[in-house]
Amino acid sequence: MPVISVPSWVIPGTYAENLRFLESKKEIQGVELLFFMYNDEIKNQFDSEWDEIRCFTERFAFTAHLPELLLPEHEELIARLATLVRHFIVHPDTESPVSQTTLLRSWKERYSTVFLMENIFKGKGFYYDGDFDLCMDTGHLLLDGKNLSDFFKAWQDRIKEIHLHSLDWNQSAIDGRLADHRRLKEDDPWLLEMLPLLKGYQGIVNLEVFSWEEVEAGIEVLRKLGNGVI
């Protein structure tokens, strides 16, 4: 069975506040620490909660999502997290792929860390470097109009994490949020086609939505349709 994971922001609050909230949720085995940005405010919050975060290492399998634009100064984040997380999620830099790959290779060698390249959203393509395994993001593939089952079959030996979320264009028009990173729906044709392929998958399945209500809805869908996924 896969490890069911969620982002570190499912309720408004800090890293530690979210971990405390999730601690009693037995369906959740992993947490993706989010660093979409890494400014002084986030750094200070993370530093102040570091000791408490480490107290959850026996409860959760941690991963970390690195900033979209990786910079050499982000090495301090890699050094801090290298012994805590299973792997890091990276958005490929399609404008400077060689520079990014050079940076990741140096960190991989220095810290013995694992980096997963995520397929990113519409218009930015899919850059793949054979040095790294993959994070499959379902919402990004849906935005690109790709067949998710075909993608999984083609790359399943390299996919170590799946960001499992759907699209909702109608709700996006109402609340102004992105169309992706929406809760799973049990009548999603792509989901019904893909779930049987996950039988026996041993990686991380991350319900990458940003409210507990949406996480709960996804858990119920997986419990009803997942055939052993949860």
LOVEXLO-111412 format. One record per residue: z, y, x of N, C-alpha, C, O, CB in turn. Coordinates in steps of 0.02 Angstrom, whole numbers, plus 50000, padded with zeros to 5 digits. Atoms other than C-alpha are relative to their C-alpha. Glycine has a CB too. Layout:
BEGIN
ZYXZYXZYXZYXZYX ...
REM end
This chain:
BEGIN
500004994050042500005000050000500005006350043500285006350098500615000049953 499994993849962499705017850056500685003449996501095001849954499465004749975 499424995550002501065030450094499815005949955499335009349968500215002550072 500134994550045501125042949950500365006250026500975006250035500224998449927 499744993949969501345060450019499835006149957499395005849913499715000950070 500134993750035501405078349954500075005750051500355004750105500485001149940 499904994349955501315095650033500725002350001501125000549958499555005849979 499324997449994502875104650090500115006249957500595009949966500155001850073 499924994550048502625117349951499804997549932499234998349910499575006350020 500105002250069502805109449779500455003949952500375003649892500134992549993 499604995150038504145121849722500015006350042499955006050103500734997349984 499924993949961504315140049772500614999550045501164998150021500055006249954 499435000549954505405140149927499784998250070499194997950085500484994949975 500125001349929505555136050110499874992550011499894988549965500605002350042 500095007049982505195119850203500624995949979500554990849945499874999250076 499385003850013507015114150189500144999549925500364994349901500595003250035 499885000250072507145118850006499554995049965499774991549919499905006949969 500455005050028505625108349965500214992950019500184988449977499295001350023 499785006649979506275093650066500614997849961500674992049941500154999850075 499415001750040507935094249975499804998149930500074993349901500505005949999 500245001650067507025094449809499674993249997499784989449950499505005449976 500385006250000505915079749857500414993850019500214988250006499425000650048 499615005649973507295069149933500154994649947500154988749963500655002550029 499825004850053507735060949766499394997149964499474992949920500465003349950 500605002350034505925057949714499744993750034499384994050083499455005550000 500115006349965505755039549756499264998350009499094994450053500344994449963 500715001649993503865039049730499695003350062499165001250085499625002349938 500264996149944503625051349875500284997450065500894997550076500155007549991 499785002649935503685043650048499835004650059500095003750114499704993250012 500224995749945502855057350150499945007349980499895008949921499334997650027 500074992850011502755076250169499545002850053499625001650113500695003550001 500464996449955501345086550244500275007050011500275011249965499275000249970 499754993449983502115101550332499405004850007498955003650047500424999950066 500584995550004500945116150296500085005950048500575009550046499915002549928 500044994249956500485128650430499305002949995498965003850046500174998050073 500654997050009498915136150355499975006650040499445008450066499855001349925 499914994349956499545151850442500614998650044501044994650027500095006649959 499425000749956500765153150586500165006950028500045008350087499884994850057 499814993349980501395170950591500755000350015501094995250013499815005249945 499294999449981503105177750640500474997949944500984994849956500155007250020 499575001850057503815175550465500064992449994500624989849985499725002949936 499995007250006503335157150457500364996950059500764992350052499294997149993 499675002749939503875153950637500755000849995501124996250011499735003650062 499284998950005505585161750606500324995549948500874992949959500155007349984 499745004550052505825151850446500044992950026500554989550018499565000249937 500025006849974505315135650531500534999050054500874993950055499314998450028 499495000549947506425139050682500704999449970501114995449993499975006150047 499335000050029507925142450572500164993649963500754991849955500085005949952 499895006150039507685126250474499864993750040499904988250012499575000149938 500225005749960507145114850617500514994350000500324988649990499865002250070 499495005349996508785105350632500054996349933500134990249932500685002950019 499965003350065508835102050445499384995849986499434990349960500105005249944 500615003850010507015096650440500044993350036499844988250008499395004050026 499945006249962507365083750575500474995049968500414989049980500235001550071 499545004650035508745076450467499644995749949499934990749925500565004049966 500385003850050507395070150348499514995050031499094992249996499625004949955 500505004449968506455059650476500054992849977499554989249978500095000350075 499945006850025507145043350406499804999649927499674994149901500714997550009 500194999950071506725048650228499255000749990498964997449946500365005649964 500704998550011504945055050248499584998550062499814999250119499925007349980 500515000349947503395051050351499685006950001499355009049954499474994349987 500264993249995502905068350412499305000250031499154996450077500485004350041 500624998049968501175075050449500015007750001500465010749971499354997249961 500024992649998500675093150485499285002349994498834999650026500325002750064 500664996950006499195103750432500005006350043500385010950030499835001749925 500024994549953498745115650573499625006049972499245005349924499684997750066 500364994050023498105133550552499244998950001498984995150043500185006050043 500725001050005496285134750502499645002150064499184998750086499725004049940 500294997949936495855144550659500504998450054501015001850061499835007749999 499545002149948496675135650804499935004550061499375006250082499874992750020 499984995849941497195146250953500434996850053500864992850037500275007049982 499595002949946497915141651123500755000949990501154996650008499805002950067 499294998850010499575149451073500324995449949500934995149944500115007249980 499735004850047499765136450936500274993850035500544989350003499474998049949 499735005749963500225124251074500764999349989501024993849991499855000750074 499285000550010502045128651043500164996149937500674992749934500315007149996 499915003950061501865121250869499884992650013500244988349989499535002549944 500145007049982501085105350939500584997150039500804991550026499354999650042 499455002449959502475103751068500624998649958500974993749969500175005050055 499415000850043503815105850934499934993949955500414990249945500115006349958 500095005150052503065093650809499774993250026499784988349988499505002549951 500325006149974502325080350924500414993749988500134988549974499875000750073 499585005950009503815068650908500234999149928500574994249912500605000450046 499785000350069504085072150723499464997149954499624993349908500215006849975 500535001550048502385069650640499594993950023499544992550082499555006049990 500455005549985501235054650628499345002550028499054999550073499874995849937 500624997149977499715065650651499945007149975500325009249931499394995749977 500164993250020499005083150634499335000149964498864996549983499995004750062 500624999050036497665088350510499675006450026499995011650033500115000449923 500374994449971496315099850579499385001449958499024996849940499814998650074 500634997950029494945109750493499515001150057499645005350100500075006449956 500474999149946493425108150606499735007150004499585010249953499424995149992 500294993449988492815124350682499254999150009499024997350063500335003550063 500725001249997490965123650641499645005450041499075004450061499724999849931 500324994749961490625139950734500104998950075499675000550116500285006849980 499865001349929491445134850899500284993050009500854992250033500505005250028 499735006949997491615115750891500184997750070500664993950078499504995249970 499865002349932491555113251079500665002850024501054999350055499435002150047 499364996949979492975125551110500594996649966501104995349998499995007549984 499465003350036494035117550975500134993050027500704991050037499854999749925 499935006849975493695100051038500334999950069500754995650082499324996550003 499694999649934494165105051215500755001249994501144998250029499685005650042 499304998550011495805112251152500374993949974500914992349998500085005849951 499675005850030496215096851047500064994350051500574990950053499614997649939 499975005249949495795084951189500565001350050500904996750072499344999350036 499474998449952496975094151306500684998849970501134996350004499945007350023 499375001350033498385093451178500114992549989500674990049996500045003649933 499945007250010498025075251140500244996550063500664992150060499324997049978 499815003049936498195070851323500705002150020501094998050045499515001950055 499354997449977499715081751354500584997449958501124996249985499995007649998 499455001750045500735076651202499934993249967500344991349926500065005349947 500135006750030500015059451156500015000449924500324996349890500544994950024 500024998850072499665066050982499354997649969498864996350005500115007449986 500595002150038498425060950847499775005949957500175008949921500154993749956 500304994750041497255073650768499484996949954499064992949975499685005650045 500495002350049496265070150609499565005949980499815011249962500344996949938 500484995050022494695080050570499904999349925499744993949900499334999350038 500095000050073494595084850386499305002449982499055007350010500535004449966 500634997350026492945086450294500175006349960500595006249915499624994849956 499814993650030492965104550240499525002049945499054998349930500035005450052 500304998550065492305113850090499295002450005499005003250059500405005149965 500714998750011490605118650025499745005550047500055010750057499875002049928 500334995149959489435127750141500174999650073499855002950114500165006749975 499805000449930490305122850302499844993350032499974992250091500745001450007 500235006349971489625105350323500564995350020501144996350001499575001450059 499515004949977490495090750405499864998650073499384995150091499974993449957 500075001149928490715091050591500464994450020501054994550004500165006650040 499605005849980491305074750666499954998850075499404998550102499794993849962 499975001649929491845071350844500314993050007500844991749979500405005350040 499785007049996492045053050891500674999050032500954993550028499504996250037 499345000749971493655056550984500554999649948501114997349962500145005950046 499484999150050494585059250821499864995949937499294994949917500075007449982 500065003250066494925049650661499965005449947499945011449962500604995349987 500194995550054494695057450490500545000749947500944996149935499374997749969 499654998850062495585065250343499475001349947499085006049953500525006050005 500494999350055494555063150184500305004449946500825002749917499804993049972 499764995450052494775077650063499544999449939498955001349943500025007450026 500425001450058494165073149889499755006449966499185006649944500384995849949 500214993850032494125090849820499425003350037498965005850006500575004849996 500544997149961493045096949963499354996249990498814999249986500195000150075 500605003950012491835082649937499715001349930499115001749922500154992550008 500244998450067491745086349751499665006849998499145007649965500594999849950 500324993549997491355104549788499314999550032498855003350015500435004950040 500645001049966489955098449900499524995649960498944994649980500114997050068 500425004350040489285087049764499874993250031499374990050017499345003349988 500095006449966489535071549871500294994349959500724995349916500345000250068 499735006150031489845053749812500604997750041500524995850099499464994449994 499395001449963491645050149860500054992750022500284991250077500615001949959 499965007149982491515031349857499544998550059499734994650103499814995749940 500465001049943490005031849973500315002650065500254999550117499335003449986 499694997149940490945043250093500554995350026500604994150086500295007049984 499455004449979492465031750094499744993650032499994991450084500454998349941 500285006149973491415016250123499705001150070499764996950114499464997249954 500324998549936490475024650266500505001150056500364999550114499555006049993 499534997949948492035030750357500674996549996501144998550031500105007449995 499335002750014493445019450298500374997550061500994997550061499944994449951 499655002249939493815012750472500315005750037500755004750080499524996350045 499744994249964494165030450530500445004549957500755009249982499435004050028 499614995750046495035037750376500734997950002500904992449980499724999549928 499295001449994496905038550409500425003749949501015002249939500255001750069 499664996450053497355050850272499495002249949498925003949966500405006150028 500424997650054496625055450103500365005549963500925004549939499814994249951 499744994650042496935072150018499694999049931499105000349920499835007250029 500245002250065496805066549838500155005349948500725006349928500334993249980 499924994950052496505080449713499325001049966498804998849991500275006750029 500604999450042495245085549581499775007249995500035011650030500134997249931 500264993350014494275100649519500155001949928500194997649884499245000350013 499934997550069494595111549367499745007149999500115011950011500764999649976 500324993550000493365125849351500265004449942500345010449951499254999349995 499764996150057494005131149179500685003150015500785009150001500054995649937 499344997449984495795132949237499975005150056500365009950058500484994350019 500094995249945495205141849394499805006949973500025012049999499474997550049 500214993750029494375155149286500585003649965500585009749959499444998949950 499424997150035496035157649195500525002550049500765008250042500314994849954 499444998249956497285157849338499795003150067500215005450105500434994050012 500244996949939496185163949480500114996050063499944998350117500325006450008 499915004349942496655149649595499344996450016498864996749977500574994849987 500585004049981495415138649687499854994649947500304992349913500114996850068 500195005350047494445126149582500254993250022500384988949980499254999849991 499745006449976495015111949694500765000450007501075005349989499664998050067 499275000749997496785106349732500315000249930500815003649917500315005650045 499775000550069497005102349548500234992849987500054988250023499445002049951 499705006550015497945087949469499474994849983498934996549959500505000649943 500455005550017497135070949448499994999249924500485000349889500234993550033 500085001450071496455066649276499744992949993499284990850029499525005249965 500165007050004496325048749219499304998649976499064992949980500494996649954 500705001050020494575051349148499515002750051498915003150037499885003349932 500464997849947493855058149312499574994050022499844989250049500395003150060 500425005749981492345046649342500064998250074500074992350091499275001449983 499965001449928492465048449532500644996350018500644992150062499955006550040 499375003249986494285043249529500004992749977500254988350012500575003849966 500045006850026493975027949421499584995650046499714989650053499715000049929 500435003749955492615022749542500334998750068500224993650099499345003650010 499735000349933493615025949698500654995950005500774992750057500125006950026 499345003249995495335018749657499974992650019500384990550060500365000749934 500035006949978494815000549672499874999250075500074994250104499474996349962 500135000349929494225004349849500625000950042500644999150100499485005150019 499394998649963495975009649897500494994150001501014994450033500355006049970 499575005949999496714992549864500014997350072499504995550100499744994649950 499945002349931497374987250033499985005650051500105004450110499484995250015 500004994349954497215004750108500705001350025501175001649985499705006349967 499334999449971498665007250228500155007050027500675008150058500074995050056 499884993249975498485025750269500425004149953500785001449910499345003450012 499634995350042499235041150188499555002549945498985004549957500275005950042 500344996850057498705046850015500435006049981500985005349955499924995049939 499644993850011499215064949998499765003349936499185005449931499905004850061 500154996450062499265072249823500055007550017500565010650006500494998049941 499984993349972498785089249894499905005349945499395008749942499475000850055 499964994750051499235100349746500655003750013501085001450050499974997049927 499484995549978500475114449748500495001949944500715007649939499705006250029 499454999450048501675111949604500254993049985499864988249986499775003749934 499735006650015502835097749559499714997349935499624991249927500765000449996 500305002250063502095097249383499344996450013499214991249983499895006049953 500645003249985500385093149457500104993650039499724988850030499555004850039 499855006249964501135080449576500204994549951499944988949955500575001150051 499785005050050502005071549431499424997349959499394991449945500535003149954 500585002350038500385071049333499584995150041499344990150014499575006049979 500385004549956499505063149482500344993350008500014988150009499895003150067 499625006249994500885050249503499904995749938499814989649944500745001450011 500095003850062500715045249321499314997049996499224991349973500135004549939 500685002750001498835043349338499944994050048499654988950030499495005550021 500035005549952499025032549493500404993949976500194988249987500275002350068 499605005550026500375022149411499624996349945499674990249939500685002549973 500365003050056499265019149260499364996650022499194991349997499845005349948 500675002449983497605016449347499934997250070499424994350087499515005449993 500085001149928497975013449530499974992850022499774991650079500545003250035 500055007149982498084994449528500344998550067500054995450112499274997850003 499625001449940499424993949661500005005650052500315004950104499754993950031 499994994349954499075010849745500695003150003500905005750054499485005249979 499324997350003500805016249689500454995149962501044996449954500015007049968 
REM end
